[in-house]
Structure formats: C-alpha cells, structure tokens
C-alpha cells in the first residue's frame, strides 16, 4: 500500500513539473469606439456615427517568471476609414514600439510607450484587483478555463474644444471586467491584469466593448527576448499621466476652432 501511495505522489510531482511554464500567445484586441464630432455647421454637434471597431494583434511571451507584451508588426490603423467630413482625428492606441515587461517574482512592471513622437519608460508595481471566481468554465483553444470577475473603479480625463473653448473634465470610470484563465498553464501572464490570477489569461471582456481573445498558443518562445526595455525617458505612472495630460492640452489648443472628434465608450 505504501508503494502505491509513493508512486501516486511521484506521478503528481512529475505532472506538476510537466505543466507548461513558458510559451507564446497571440491575441486579438478589439475596442468599440464611439466618435462624436463637435463644431459642425452652425456650431452644432453632429449626430454621432455608429461605433467603429479598432482591432490589432499582439503577442505575449512568458518564461523564467517574467513576461513581455508587444504589438505585432502587421498591425494597421485603417479601421477609421471613411472619415471624409474634414474632422481632425488622431488615435493614441498601442504603438509599434510599445512594450510591457513584468517580473512576477519582484512584482515589478516596466512599460515602454510611444507618445507624441517620444519614447517613455514607465515603472510601476503590479496593482491587484479583488477577483471573484464564478464557478463557470469553458474551453478555449483546448484549455479548460475558469471565469473570474472584478469591478475596476477609477477616473479618466476628457479634454474637448468647441468654438475655441477648451474644457477638461475628470469623469468617474467604473469597468466590469470578466476574464477566462487556465491553471493548466500556471503562469500569471496575459494581455492585461497580469500577475493577479493563478494561470494564463486567454480572454478578457471589459464593459462588453473591449476584448482580448487568444488566437493561438505555442510552447516555444524566445526566452532571450523577454527582457526589460531600456529606451525612453524614465517616469513613474503618475508622472507619465501628467505628461500625457499636458501634451493633450497642447494639441487641443493647436486645434484652434477646427472640428475635433471626441472619443468615448
């Protein structure tokens, strides 16, 4: 009997050691964006067009208790075609040089962000949410995934200009987040909310308008590529937020009396 227990223990240890600890995942990121055009004929705001879908692909490499998220080179920004009304619009989504690196053992995150033709290095810690396991499960790419939910409460700044008058508002922003993760790959990596759940995140839904969906998973990855980015002006997350707001205010001033598109969910 002792021999049976011993063999069972060895089997469980070998099974745990055999679980995937490194790999690569390709995700599709989709965000539904509502555009509102201010400053139309007679100073009236035009009726908002239907929401547009902004879609890109990104990859997550993980291994050695670290992960790296970056955009794939085949991404294009052509999802806002058809804007022939002369409105001014710029998108500040994920750039080709944007990188997120996380060291799970240290709880440390470094983001390389491209903004206003400059590179920034933003350092922060892993900020954890309070997650609730719902008991629901589903199969994604052959992996059994569990569902977890959380509510994220924050504030977001909106800057608009109409008839030469600039207005800045801080708006409460409450997001309902649903994720699907698999403990078959016991690495807390993912396209977002990394370091918070005991398994790889394969799908995320935020307010039913922003999603990350895993398209493919590979056990092979370039471990040498999973390294901390070094290029850019070093800032804390709070310092970068102030820099972003300052730059956006300057762009709105330069817009003058032209029509400006406001982006909202």
C-alpha positions in Angstrom: 0.0 0.0 0.0 2.8 2.4 0.8 4.4 1.7 -2.6 1.1 2.7 -4.2 1.0 6.0 -2.3 4.6 6.6 -3.2 4.0 6.0 -6.9 1.0 8.3 -6.8 3.0 11.0 -5.2 5.7 10.7 -7.8 3.1 10.9 -10.6 1.6 14.1 -9.2 5.0 15.7 -8.9 6.0 14.8 -12.4 2.7 16.0 -13.7 3.1 19.3 -12.0 6.6 19.7 -13.3 5.4 18.9 -16.8 3.0 21.8 -16.9 3.9 24.5 -19.4 6.0 27.2 -17.8 6.9 29.2 -20.9 5.4 30.0 -24.3 3.9 32.5 -26.7 0.3 33.6 -27.1 -1.1 35.7 -30.0 -4.2 37.8 -29.0 -6.7 39.9 -30.9 -7.5 43.2 -29.2 -10.8 44.8 -30.2 -12.3 48.1 -28.9 -15.6 49.6 -30.0 -15.0 53.4 -30.2 -17.7 56.0 -30.4 -16.8 59.2 -32.3 -18.6 62.4 -31.6 -17.9 65.4 -33.9 -18.1 68.9 -32.4 -18.2 72.2 -34.2 -20.3 71.3 -37.2 -22.4 73.6 -39.3 -23.8 76.5 -37.2 -21.7 75.3 -34.2 -24.0 72.4 -33.6 -22.6 69.0 -32.8 -23.3 66.4 -35.4 -25.2 63.2 -34.7 -22.7 60.5 -33.7 -21.9 57.9 -36.3 -22.1 54.2 -35.4 -19.3 52.8 -33.2 -16.2 51.8 -35.1 -14.1 48.7 -34.2 -10.4 49.2 -33.6 -8.7 45.8 -34.0 -5.0 45.0 -33.5 -3.0 41.8 -32.8 -0.4 41.5 -30.1 1.8 38.8 -28.6 2.7 37.7 -25.1 5.9 35.9 -24.4 6.4 34.3 -21.0 9.0 32.3 -19.2 11.6 32.5 -16.3 8.9 34.1 -14.1 8.7 37.1 -16.5 6.5 38.1 -19.4 6.7 40.5 -22.4 3.7 42.0 -24.3 4.2 43.8 -27.6 2.4 44.7 -30.7 2.8 42.6 -33.9 4.3 44.3 -36.9 1.4 43.6 -39.2 -0.9 45.9 -37.4 -2.6 48.7 -39.4 -4.6 51.7 -38.4 -7.1 51.7 -41.2 -10.2 51.0 -39.1 -11.4 54.6 -39.2 -11.6 54.8 -43.0 -14.5 56.8 -44.4 -13.9 60.0 -42.4 -14.4 62.4 -45.2 -16.1 65.2 -43.2 -12.9 67.1 -42.6 -12.8 66.4 -38.9 -9.4 66.2 -37.1 -8.7 62.8 -35.5 -5.7 61.1 -34.0 -5.6 57.7 -32.3 -3.3 57.0 -29.3 -3.6 53.3 -29.2 -0.9 50.8 -28.8 2.1 51.8 -30.9 4.5 49.5 -32.8 7.3 50.2 -30.2 5.0 49.8 -27.1 6.2 47.1 -24.8 5.1 45.8 -21.4 7.6 43.8 -19.3 6.7 42.2 -16.0 8.8 40.4 -13.4 6.3 38.3 -11.4 8.8 37.4 -8.6 9.5 41.1 -7.9 6.0 42.4 -8.6 7.5 45.0 -10.9 6.2 46.3 -14.3 8.0 48.5 -16.9 6.2 49.9 -19.9 7.8 51.4 -23.0 5.3 53.7 -24.5 5.5 55.8 -27.6 3.6 59.1 -27.3 3.8 62.3 -29.3 6.9 61.0 -31.2 8.7 60.3 -28.0 9.5 57.2 -26.0 8.8 56.8 -22.3 9.8 54.2 -19.8 7.0 53.9 -17.1 7.8 52.0 -13.9 5.1 50.7 -11.7 4.2 47.8 -9.4 1.6 45.1 -10.1 -1.7 46.5 -8.8 -4.1 43.8 -7.9 -7.8 43.8 -8.1 -10.3 41.8 -5.9 -11.4 38.9 -8.1 -14.4 36.7 -7.7 -14.5 33.1 -9.1 -17.9 32.5 -10.6 -17.6 28.7 -10.9 -18.2 28.9 -14.7 -15.8 27.2 -17.1 -15.3 27.0 -20.9 -12.8 25.5 -23.3 -10.5 27.9 -25.2 -8.0 26.6 -27.7 -8.2 23.2 -26.0 -7.6 24.5 -22.5 -10.2 24.4 -19.7 -10.6 27.9 -18.4 -12.2 29.3 -15.2 -14.2 32.6 -15.1 -13.2 35.4 -12.8 -14.8 38.9 -12.5 -13.9 42.2 -10.9 -15.0 45.8 -10.9 -12.4 48.5 -11.6 -13.2 51.9 -10.2 -11.1 54.8 -11.5 -11.2 58.2 -13.1 -10.4 59.3 -16.7 -9.8 62.8 -18.0 -11.6 64.0 -21.1 -10.4 67.1 -23.0 -12.5 68.8 -25.6 -12.6 72.1 -27.5 -15.6 73.7 -29.1 -15.6 77.2 -30.7 -12.1 77.8 -29.3 -13.0 77.0 -25.7 -11.1 74.1 -24.2 -12.8 72.0 -21.5 -11.2 69.4 -19.3 -13.3 67.0 -17.1 -12.5 64.2 -14.8 -15.2 61.5 -15.1 -15.7 58.5 -12.8 -15.0 55.4 -14.8 -16.3 52.1 -13.5 -15.5 49.0 -15.5 -16.9 45.5 -15.3 -14.1 43.0 -16.1 -14.6 39.3 -17.0 -11.6 37.1 -17.6 -11.0 33.5 -18.5 -7.8 31.9 -17.3 -6.4 28.3 -17.3 -4.5 26.7 -14.4 -3.2 24.1 -16.9 -0.6 26.8 -17.6 0.2 28.0 -14.1 1.8 31.3 -15.1 0.0 34.6 -14.2 0.6 36.1 -17.6 -1.9 37.7 -20.1 -2.6 40.7 -22.3 -3.8 42.7 -19.2 -4.4 42.1 -15.5 -1.1 40.2 -15.3 0.2 38.8 -12.0 -3.3 38.6 -10.5 -4.6 35.1 -11.2 -3.1 31.6 -10.8 -3.0 30.8 -14.5 -2.6 32.2 -18.0 -5.3 34.6 -19.1 -6.8 33.7 -22.5 -9.7 36.0 -22.8 -10.8 39.4 -21.3 -14.0 41.3 -21.7 -14.3 44.9 -20.3 -17.7 46.5 -20.3 -18.7 44.5 -23.4 -16.8 46.9 -25.7 -13.2 46.0 -25.2 -11.9 42.4 -25.6 -8.7 40.4 -25.7 -9.1 37.0 -27.3 -6.3 34.4 -27.6 -5.9 33.1 -31.2 -3.0 30.7 -30.8 -0.8 29.2 -28.1 2.7 27.8 -28.6 5.0 26.1 -26.1 8.0 27.6 -27.9 9.2 31.1 -27.2 12.3 33.2 -27.4 13.3 33.5 -23.8 16.2 35.9 -24.6 13.6 38.4 -25.9 11.8 38.5 -22.5 13.9 41.4 -21.1 13.3 44.7 -19.5 13.0 47.6 -22.1 15.7 50.3 -21.7 14.8 53.0 -24.2 12.9 56.1 -23.3 12.5 58.9 -20.7 12.1 57.3 -17.3 8.9 58.3 -15.4 6.6 56.8 -12.8 3.0 56.0 -13.8 1.8 59.2 -12.1 4.4 61.3 -13.8 3.5 59.9 -17.2 -0.2 60.6 -16.7 0.6 64.3 -16.0 2.9 64.4 -19.1 0.1 62.8 -21.2 -2.5 65.4 -20.0 -0.1 68.3 -20.7 0.5 67.1 -24.2 -3.1 66.5 -24.9 -4.0 70.1 -23.7 -1.3 71.5 -26.1 -2.8 69.5 -29.0 -6.3 70.8 -28.3 -5.0 74.4 -28.2 -3.3 73.9 -31.6 -6.6 72.6 -32.9 -8.0 76.1 -32.7 -11.6 76.4 -34.0 -11.4 73.3 -36.1 -13.8 70.5 -35.5 -12.5 67.9 -33.0 -13.5 64.3 -32.6 -14.2 63.2 -29.0 -13.5 59.5 -28.3 -15.7 57.8 -25.8 -17.0 54.3 -25.0 
